Amino acid sequence: MNGRTSGQGTLRAEAVERMLAHRAEGPLRGLYAGLVCDLDGVVYRGSRAVPGAPDVLRQLVREGMRIVYATNNASRLPSEVAEHLSELGLPASSPDVVTSAQAGAAALAALLVPGSRVLALGGQGVSAALAEVGLEPVQPARSASGAPPAAVLQGLGRELTVQDFESAARHLADGAVWVATNGDATLPMEWGLAPGNGAYVTLLAQTVGRDPLVVGKPHAPLYQASVERLGTTLEATLAVGDRLDTDIAGAVAAGLDSAWVLTGVHPPSELLRQPEGGVPTWVISHLAELEQPYAAVLRSDDGYTCAGGWARATSEGLDLKPGPADPIELVRAGLAAALDARGSGLLTGVGLGEVAAQLDALLSGSRSG
Ligand SMILES: [Mg+2]
């Protein structure tokens, strides 16, 4: 992948080193001035708040932390997202929300002269973001008249028609700049998975024979736009998210430290499945741990420790001694032991499956509900 020459073992060894490289003298919040927070799986799950998350975020704001919420969702307006957050007890207004549509519009504003016409291939969020940066959003149905659009900004729009995609294909064939808000292949629905923006991007890419610039996570521009909104530096900003392949990989791409919070879709064992995608700086089981002293992982003669917890991997699974440690501390020690053993080839197949089950069981109580 990506022309990398290192073997998987090397990459996993790097993952362990990265986990061991970071120390915090106290709570993580003390290390950062700004937070770029993911939404689904971190602040809410579906329509309900993740228990305790709004309280922690309110407390962090009281303590002077600047927070923005960064979302790949390009169809909702920032004001709609802010309203949803307020309903969950988290006072937020539009400037606290950075959408991938806004990141896409910002990327286009940097390339085009002010007032340029841009085909808004998406929902309301896409048109609004373009207008906000001084570009002229053009609806696909009207794009045949007037000057041809200089660019196409593509985000999910559930009202889009086949003719709209034909208009876009026509302008792209004529050389229009092409930016996509995000490449998420699927859109979770009540009943399962619907095609996401990435699926419609692929459709156009196959038609026109090239690919767009994609700005949403796991690419850097959405995070860069978020840091700009915060007014902080990269070093003083922490990205928080629940997905390794988008939130954490995006933070790595943008050069941000990241906290992987285990309240969302990815259980601890996901790091064993895809350590190449991005290794988080910190691993926490809940946002509240941003306010608590962070125990780092240490290598010992016979395994790995974290606070009072100890873990060692064998070919059959993990030996774990919880001691007085919190479950998350045992998870950190267990992840380091497992990544190490996987990197050295000690842990494969059945043993790896066993380790994944052991790690996920450590947090099963706190992840449900
Ligand atoms: Mg998420």
Boltz pocket constraint, residues with backbone or C-beta under 6 A from the ligand:
constraints:
  - pocket:
      binder: B
      contacts: [[A, 38], [A, 39], [A, 40], [A, 41], [A, 42], [A, 241], [A, 242], [A, 243], [A, 264]]
      max_distance: 6.0
